[in-house]
Amino acid sequence: MTVFTEFRVKVGTPLKLGNDGFGEARVVPILGGTVSGPGLTGTILSGGADEQRIRADGLTRIHARYVIEASDGALIRVDSQGLRSGPPEVMAALLRGEKVDPSQIYFRTVIRFETAALAHDTLNQSLFLAVGERQPEGVVLRLTKL
């Protein structure tokens, strides 16, 4: 599959909310970033968040919401839901903020866009699969259209 676009998302320090029986709850602030590729280019605006639930074995359920300002000025809302998992020792290192081999991590999200901009209306009509890579300073998502 051809990559539709690539997101480079800058994230802040996770807010740890504790374990309420459904897993460790965290909210990761989204500080900004870039969108580049043949399908869409622009800037990820600060102010979004990635809400996470982490099981004891490290399996992480992800739900991120944020806004892109496309290169033409259009505002596009992103709703991204997915999973991140790997061997327990690799997941523990990742949660400590260490660099890990991305081939050891399963990180996939389904992305849905919402926009009122007619020039980008086709985004409202499609779903995208992202293969993710967590890096110490942020997240890289490579999207393909489903």
C-alpha positions in Angstrom: 0.0 0.0 0.0 1.1 3.5 -0.7 1.6 5.9 2.2 -1.1 8.6 1.9 0.7 10.9 4.4 3.0 10.9 7.4 2.3 12.5 10.8 5.1 13.5 13.1 3.4 14.3 16.4 5.2 16.1 19.2 3.9 14.9 22.6 4.3 16.2 26.2 4.8 14.4 29.5 2.0 12.0 30.2 -0.5 12.8 33.0 -0.8 9.7 35.0 -4.3 9.4 36.4 -3.9 6.0 38.1 -5.5 2.6 37.8 -9.2 2.4 38.3 -9.5 -1.3 37.6 -9.7 -0.9 33.8 -5.9 -0.3 33.5 -3.5 2.6 34.1 -5.1 5.7 32.7 -2.9 8.4 31.1 -3.5 11.5 29.0 -0.7 12.5 26.7 -0.8 16.2 25.6 -0.3 16.7 21.8 2.0 19.7 21.4 2.1 20.0 17.6 3.8 18.5 14.7 3.8 18.1 10.9 1.8 16.4 8.2 3.6 15.6 4.9 2.8 13.4 2.0 1.0 13.3 -1.3 -2.4 13.1 0.3 -2.2 15.9 2.8 0.2 18.4 4.1 0.0 20.8 7.0 0.6 21.4 10.7 -0.7 19.5 13.8 -1.9 22.2 16.2 -1.2 22.0 19.9 -4.1 21.4 22.2 -5.1 17.8 21.4 -4.6 14.7 23.6 -4.0 11.0 23.4 -6.0 9.2 26.1 -4.5 5.8 26.9 -5.4 2.8 29.0 -2.5 0.5 29.8 -3.0 -3.1 31.0 -0.5 -4.7 33.4 1.1 -6.6 30.4 1.6 -3.3 28.6 -1.1 -3.6 26.0 -2.2 0.0 25.4 -5.5 1.2 24.0 -5.1 4.6 22.3 -7.7 7.3 21.5 -6.2 10.5 20.2 -8.0 13.6 19.1 -6.4 16.7 17.6 -6.6 19.2 14.8 -4.6 19.7 11.6 -4.3 23.0 9.8 -3.8 22.0 6.2 -1.4 23.9 4.0 -4.4 25.7 2.4 -5.6 26.8 5.8 -8.4 24.3 6.2 -9.0 22.8 9.7 -9.3 19.1 9.9 -10.2 17.1 13.0 -8.4 13.8 13.6 -9.9 11.0 15.6 -7.5 8.1 16.0 -8.2 4.9 17.9 -5.9 1.9 18.1 -3.6 -0.5 20.0 0.1 -0.7 20.9 1.6 -3.9 22.2 4.8 -5.9 22.4 6.8 -8.1 24.7 6.5 -7.0 28.3 10.1 -5.9 28.7 10.0 -3.9 25.5 6.7 -2.2 26.5 8.2 -1.4 29.9 11.2 0.3 28.3 8.8 2.2 25.9 6.8 3.4 28.9 10.0 4.6 30.6 10.6 6.8 27.5 13.5 4.7 26.2 14.1 4.1 22.5 13.0 0.7 21.4 13.2 -1.3 18.1 9.9 -0.5 16.3 9.8 -4.0 14.8 9.2 -5.2 18.4 6.0 -3.2 18.7 2.6 -3.7 17.2 1.2 -0.1 16.8 -1.8 0.4 14.6 -4.6 3.0 14.6 -7.7 3.6 12.5 -8.0 7.3 11.7 -11.1 9.2 10.8 -11.0 12.8 9.6 -13.8 15.5 9.9 -13.7 18.8 8.1 -16.1 21.4 6.8 -13.6 22.3 4.0 -15.1 21.3 0.7 -11.6 21.0 -0.8 -11.0 18.1 1.7 -14.4 16.5 1.7 -13.1 13.2 0.5 -11.4 12.9 3.9 -14.8 12.8 5.5 -15.7 9.8 3.3 -12.7 7.5 4.1 -11.0 5.6 6.9 -7.2 5.3 7.2 -4.9 2.8 8.8 -1.8 4.1 10.5 1.3 2.2 11.3 2.8 3.9 14.3 6.3 4.3 15.8 6.8 5.7 19.3 10.0 7.7 19.5 11.3 9.4 22.7 10.3 12.8 21.4 7.0 11.9 19.8 5.1 9.6 17.5 5.4 8.9 13.7 2.2 7.7 12.0 2.3 6.5 8.4 -1.3 6.5 7.0 -2.7 4.4 4.1 -6.2 4.8 2.8 -8.5 1.8 3.4 
